[in-house]
Amino acid sequence: MRRNHPELSTTLVFQYVHGADSDQAALEAAISSAMARHPAVLVTPTGDSARAARRLSAAAPVVFASHLDPIKARIVDSMRAPGGRITGVSLADWLHMKRLELLRDAYPDTKSVAILADQSWAEAYEAQSLATSVARQFGLEATLVYAEDEVDVDKVMLDPSSSRFDAWYIPPTYVAYRAEARIIGHLARLGKPAIHSTSSEVRNGALMAYEQDTSFVFGALANLVSRICAGEDPASIPIERPRRYVLSVRSAWNSGKAPMEQSVVRRADQVF
């Protein structure tokens, strides 16, 4: 706010209220506490807090950011007309089809793909459909492999059956974040190519990734707060989404397969 709207920021008082997403009762208590202060705008930076705010907040307008699909999570009524005095930024990641296409393009001989996911992501992002109809569009046979933590990752990827897959897809799940180094290490040991969802994973040793550029989020939240303070109705402000996507590859990667197709390397935004 101070950078994007310096004049407005001098007239506002910023207050932070802590609420852990993992504790629903504590989260709702925090939102109720914030609402008791009669804020001009309530900013909720997570999907769970946004969902709770939509349910509990009838008075103050809400600006949110969410990795949850805001429609499926019932945060908004629609992307164009959110309703309920709420607007914000959706970071819901539905790039799975594009990532599988890039993996196929980079390694055309790939036939079987393991999708490493945790249960919460699988439920939120229709993983079974991804593993069947979507993958088959690219001539791939996909298998969902579940892991909830580092221990599960080791168990799954040390199992001899894991070597039967030609490649892996590591979607943007909590376990991918939590066990990043382990996953990258196992893939290198197996000599299997994989596509991930963040450039940082490639920077840390992974082969390739296709990600949403989220660097705009905080500026977008500040702009939305400014618009509401100027009198706009948040219910009529369309939900913002990422505008830029980044393909990152590691050109020198020790795989048992043939080198990555150079046509994909040339398309990359970042080459490590």
Residue pairs with C-beta under 8 A, 6 or more apart in sequence:
1 8
1 9
1 12
1 14
1 222
1 225
1 226
2 9
3 219
3 222
4 219
4 222
4 223
4 226
5 222
5 223
5 225
5 226
8 226
8 229
12 40
12 229
15 34
15 37
15 39
17 30
17 31
17 33
17 34
18 30
19 26
19 27
19 28
19 29
19 30
19 31
19 49
20 26
20 27
21 27
21 46
21 48
21 49
24 48
24 52
27 48
27 49
27 52
28 52
28 56
31 42
31 44
31 49
31 52
31 53
31 56
31 57
32 56
34 42
35 42
35 56
35 57
35 59
35 60
38 59
38 60
39 60
40 60
40 61
40 228
40 229
41 60
41 61
41 62
41 63
41 225
41 228
41 229
42 53
42 57
42 60
42 61
42 62
42 63
43 62
43 63
43 64
43 221
43 225
44 50
44 52
44 53
44 62
44 63
44 64
44 65
44 88
45 64
45 65
45 221
46 65
46 66
46 67
47 64
47 66
47 67
47 68
47 70
47 73
47 75
48 68
49 64
50 62
50 64
50 65
50 66
50 68
50 70
50 73
50 75
50 86
50 88
51 66
51 68
51 73
51 74
51 75
53 62
53 64
53 86
54 62
54 74
54 75
54 76
54 84
54 86
57 85
57 86
58 85
60 85
61 85
61 86
61 87
61 228
61 234
62 84
62 85
62 86
62 87
62 88
62 234
63 86
63 87
63 88
63 221
63 224
63 225
63 228
63 234
64 70
64 75
64 86
64 87
64 88
64 89
65 88
65 89
65 91
65 217
65 221
66 73
66 75
66 88
66 89
66 90
66 91
66 92
67 91
67 92
67 93
67 172
68 75
68 92
68 124
69 90
69 92
69 94
69 124
70 76
70 79
70 82
70 88
70 90
70 92
70 239
71 77
71 78
71 79
72 124
75 82
75 86
75 88
76 82
76 83
76 84
76 86
76 87
76 88
76 239
77 83
77 84
79 90
79 238
79 239
79 241
80 238
80 239
81 235
81 236
81 238
82 88
82 234
82 235
82 236
82 237
82 238
82 239
83 235
84 235
85 233
85 234
85 235
86 234
86 235
87 224
87 228
87 234
87 235
87 237
87 238
87 239
88 221
88 224
88 239
88 240
89 217
89 220
89 221
89 224
89 239
89 240
89 241
90 239
90 240
90 241
91 212
91 214
91 217
91 241
91 242
93 125
93 171
93 172
93 197
93 212
94 125
95 197
95 210
95 211
95 212
95 245
96 125
96 130
96 134
96 169
96 171
97 134
97 137
98 210
98 245
99 169
99 171
99 195
99 197
99 210
100 113
100 134
100 135
100 138
100 140
100 142
100 169
100 195
101 138
102 195
102 208
102 210
102 247
102 264
103 110
103 113
103 167
103 169
103 193
103 194
103 195
103 208
104 110
104 138
104 139
104 140
105 261
105 263
105 264
106 193
106 195
106 208
106 249
106 260
106 261
106 264
107 166
107 167
107 193
107 257
107 258
107 260
107 261
108 261
109 166
109 257
109 258
110 140
110 166
110 167
110 193
111 139
111 140
111 141
111 166
112 140
112 141
112 142
112 143
112 164
112 165
112 166
112 167
113 135
113 140
113 141
113 142
113 143
113 165
113 166
113 167
113 168
113 169
114 142
114 143
114 145
114 162
114 165
114 167
114 168
114 169
115 127
115 130
115 131
115 142
115 143
115 144
115 145
115 168
115 169
115 171
116 145
116 147
116 153
116 156
116 168
116 169
116 170
116 171
116 173
116 175
116 176
116 183
117 127
117 144
117 145
117 146
117 147
117 171
117 173
117 175
118 146
118 147
118 148
118 173
118 174
118 175
119 146
119 148
120 173
120 174
121 127
121 171
121 172
121 173
121 174
122 128
122 144
122 146
125 171
127 144
128 144
130 142
131 142
131 143
131 144
132 142
134 142
135 141
135 142
142 169
143 165
145 156
145 162
146 152
146 156
147 153
147 155
147 156
147 175
147 179
148 175
149 175
149 178
149 179
150 178
150 179
150 182
152 175
153 175
153 179
153 182
153 183
153 186
154 182
154 186
156 162
157 182
157 183
157 186
157 187
157 190
158 186
162 186
162 190
163 190
163 192
165 192
166 192
166 193
166 257
167 192
167 193
167 194
167 195
168 187
168 192
168 193
168 194
168 195
169 194
169 195
170 176
170 183
170 194
170 195
170 196
170 197
170 201
170 206
171 197
172 197
172 198
176 183
176 196
176 197
176 201
180 201
180 204
181 204
184 201
184 204
184 205
184 206
185 205
187 193
187 194
187 206
187 207
188 205
188 254
191 254
191 255
191 256
191 257
192 255
192 256
192 257
193 207
193 208
193 253
193 255
193 257
193 260
194 206
194 207
194 208
195 207
195 208
195 209
195 210
196 202
196 206
196 207
196 208
196 209
197 209
197 210
197 211
198 209
198 211
199 209
199 211
199 246
199 248
199 270
201 209
202 208
202 209
202 248
202 249
202 250
202 270
202 272
203 248
203 272
205 250
206 250
207 249
207 250
207 253
207 255
207 260
208 247
208 248
208 249
208 250
208 260
208 264
208 268
209 246
209 247
209 248
210 245
210 246
210 247
210 248
211 245
211 246
211 248
212 242
212 244
212 245
213 242
213 243
213 244
213 245
213 246
214 242
216 240
216 242
216 243
216 244
220 240
224 234
224 237
224 240
227 237
228 234
228 237
246 269
246 270
247 264
247 267
247 268
247 269
247 270
248 268
248 269
248 270
248 271
248 272
249 260
249 264
249 265
249 268
249 270
249 271
249 272
250 271
250 272
251 260
251 265
251 271
251 272
253 260
265 271
